[in-house]
Amino acid sequence: MKKIYILPAIIISVLSACTTLEETPESFISPDQFYKTSNDAVSAVNAIYYPLVDNKVGAQPIYNRLFDTGLDFMTDDLDAGPGSPNAEVRALAKLTHASTNLRIQQIWTEHYEGINKANIALEKIPGITMDEKLKNRLLGESRFLRAFYYFNLVRLYGDVPLLLTDQTKLSIAQLQVPRTSKEQVYAQIITDLVEAASLFKNGSTGEAGRATEGAAKSLLSKVYLTQRDWTNSVKLAEEVINGSYGYALLDNYAQVFLPAYKNGKEHIFSAQIKGSTISTGHLVTSSDIESGVPGLKGSYGNQLAFYTVGTDKYFSLYKLYNNKDKRKRVSFVTYYVSPTNGKKYATILAPGDSVPFINKNWDPNYAATGQSDANANILRFAEVLLIHAEAENELNGPTVKAYTSINKIRKRAGINDLTPGLTQDQFRDSVYLERRLELVAEYHRYFDLIRETGTEVTGVGPEGKGILIKALKAVGKTNVAAKHYLYAIPQGEIDRNPKLTQNPGWE
């Protein structure tokens, strides 16, 4: 029987999600017929982006529902709400999940899918006769995305197989490889990002939403921050801040999340989402919205983690904001007005205290369907400023440069500047709090909880000294343990590849 193939690169375009595809025999071609033209090269690179937003059957997109339930629920910020009945999701929120958890498997699978698509592009595109500037740009995007996917994997799982060639050509025996040390994985990430930045410099300008030289340097600064290489983190952050990339904070914090302003001057790299399409629709918005409001589609699947502080049994992240902080009213709403009957709907926790609902994905154009055109922010200029403030503080103490970067964030939020005179430890704590308030519900908190901080803290895990255990126990997630500094290696992967070993505590 003759084998036929369908290449995802042909049928996928993350940047143009409006194409209608017909499943006809003409849409099937062999790999040998592909990778001949510049259009083939563009399609191949478009495919690398797709796991970020892909709603294909049997999987969830990384920067949408998958990181929402598989990452943010494992923090001190969020919990599984009444609209999240799935037992595996609720287990993640309670940290009682096992290595067989479907989200743990899907995060692994979706990242390696993106990596393999990048490997294919990096193998095939150099041999295509095409415009050199376009070729450089596409190779830069491929390098950037491979580095980005590996950066997530190495932070979540620790040592992971470092695969740099097309895996679809290999036999089952050849695919059974051991884990690569995280040091080697990080070295490859840095190599890819340095090369990507160089390729972008000599490449053509891409459309909005694509990776760029500024994105490569921003991500590299974050990689160095995670490795505690403060010198290089400061250097790269300053190249972005002072460079000619055109990045700046949007004037109004609300604009950061409104679809009308997406891919604006603050957005360095985002997962491109179009609410009106099946393939790249938004899977988080309806989970943020209160259920039972006439005219609104909401399930209240995403809930803030409520815990007791003093006599307040419903304390949450929401109450950590200064009441003057403009981000509080943008990131959350405490009631909804029904577009059907004009009535106000709220869930009362206690007298004068209503449930805060996450509002960052809200799109008034899709109120009735629970959809949104809001992109998922992955890297934005505000975070680069916070990276710079943190790394500069660790390198030189709370200098004027460190204060300047963090105070730009606070000024936009409408709150007072940090007062000079803080100790290095006090400034570090201030940066961590600022990251939590600025970046809530943008899939950063778990990574901040597990990465090594500058001083000894409660909750030492295999990846260093993080604040995960201390922070989660404070909100009543008492099942947290040292093993949660790393995800379990998915049991399905170990079953298929006996050369894989399990992380400590998950055996």
SULNORNOR-V205081 format. One record per residue. D_FIRST is the distance of its C-alpha to the first C-alpha in Angstrom with 2 decimals. Layout:
# SULNORNOR-V205081
d_first
D_FIRST
D_FIRST
This chain:
# SULNORNOR-V205081
d_first
0.00
3.78
6.34
9.48
12.90
16.20
19.18
22.24
24.45
23.40
24.15
27.04
30.63
33.17
35.99
35.06
33.87
34.56
31.43
29.67
25.89
23.75
20.23
18.69
15.54
18.04
18.68
15.36
15.51
14.41
17.15
18.08
19.17
21.37
24.77
26.26
29.19
31.94
30.42
27.24
29.62
31.56
28.53
27.40
30.90
31.23
28.31
30.36
33.07
30.98
31.20
34.95
34.70
31.18
31.39
27.70
26.91
27.46
29.61
32.95
34.10
36.09
39.12
39.55
39.29
37.67
40.59
42.97
42.29
40.95
43.65
46.71
47.13
47.72
50.82
54.45
53.86
51.46
50.63
48.37
50.16
50.43
47.35
45.12
44.71
41.52
42.51
40.54
42.15
45.59
45.07
44.50
47.73
49.59
47.93
46.97
43.22
41.03
38.28
35.78
37.00
34.21
36.08
36.44
32.68
31.87
34.40
32.77
29.21
30.24
32.22
29.52
27.10
29.76
30.33
26.77
26.73
30.03
28.76
25.94
28.55
30.99
28.57
27.30
30.33
32.69
30.60
30.71
33.52
35.44
38.88
40.09
41.92
38.90
36.80
39.50
39.63
35.91
35.94
39.03
37.38
34.42
36.94
39.04
36.32
34.95
38.55
39.16
36.27
37.32
40.94
40.15
38.11
40.76
43.51
41.78
40.16
42.14
40.26
36.58
33.73
34.24
30.84
31.15
27.76
24.29
23.10
19.48
18.98
20.58
19.61
21.15
23.94
24.70
24.96
27.58
30.66
34.25
36.31
38.12
41.86
42.92
45.18
42.26
40.37
43.51
43.97
40.53
41.30
44.54
42.98
40.40
43.12
45.54
42.95
41.91
45.57
45.95
42.88
44.09
47.49
45.99
43.45
43.60
44.65
41.94
42.00
43.64
41.69
40.20
41.29
44.24
46.58
48.88
46.13
45.21
48.87
49.43
46.57
47.76
51.22
49.83
47.89
51.15
53.02
50.69
51.26
55.00
55.21
57.90
58.86
55.49
54.90
58.22
57.54
54.19
55.51
58.49
56.34
54.59
57.84
59.82
57.08
56.54
53.47
55.43
54.87
57.57
58.15
57.95
61.44
60.64
58.53
57.18
55.67
53.32
51.31
51.84
48.86
51.28
51.88
48.46
47.51
51.25
53.40
53.11
49.33
47.97
44.42
43.07
39.86
39.60
39.62
39.75
40.83
39.79
36.06
33.54
31.67
34.83
37.41
40.16
39.76
43.14
45.74
45.85
46.13
49.19
50.99
53.32
52.06
53.99
55.35
55.30
53.24
51.46
48.10
48.72
47.83
49.99
47.24
48.67
52.16
54.58
55.48
58.90
61.29
65.02
67.42
71.04
71.60
68.64
65.84
63.52
63.60
60.48
59.38
60.76
64.27
63.97
64.25
67.70
68.57
69.15
65.63
63.82
60.45
61.37
61.52
58.32
56.14
57.31
58.75
60.82
60.56
58.65
60.15
58.35
57.42
57.90
61.42
62.74
63.57
63.23
61.01
61.32
60.78
64.05
64.06
67.83
70.75
70.19
66.83
63.55
59.92
58.65
55.20
53.02
53.29
51.45
48.36
50.41
49.80
52.30
50.00
47.60
50.17
48.99
45.32
45.72
43.72
44.85
44.25
45.82
43.86
43.56
45.95
44.68
47.29
50.45
53.68
55.67
53.71
54.26
57.98
57.79
55.86
58.59
61.36
59.97
59.22
62.56
64.37
62.74
63.52
67.03
68.09
68.60
69.51
70.31
66.80
65.29
67.61
66.87
63.11
63.33
66.18
64.20
61.91
64.89
66.75
63.98
63.90
67.62
68.82
71.32
70.51
70.32
73.82
74.27
75.44
72.50
71.70
68.36
67.30
68.50
66.69
63.45
63.78
64.47
61.30
59.18
60.80
60.35
56.64
56.40
58.29
56.75
53.09
52.92
49.62
47.88
46.12
48.52
50.71
48.59
48.15
51.93
52.64
50.67
51.54
54.51
57.79
60.89
62.99
62.77
61.79
60.97
57.40
56.34
52.63
50.37
49.84
53.56
56.27
55.03
56.69
53.94
55.75
59.11
57.83
55.72
58.41
60.84
58.89
58.51
54.98
56.35
53.07
52.41
52.38
51.90
48.21
47.65
48.30
44.63
41.66
39.96
36.77
34.26
33.80
30.06
29.87
32.01
29.91
26.80
28.86
31.66
33.21
34.37
37.91
39.50
42.42
45.89
46.80
43.27
42.56
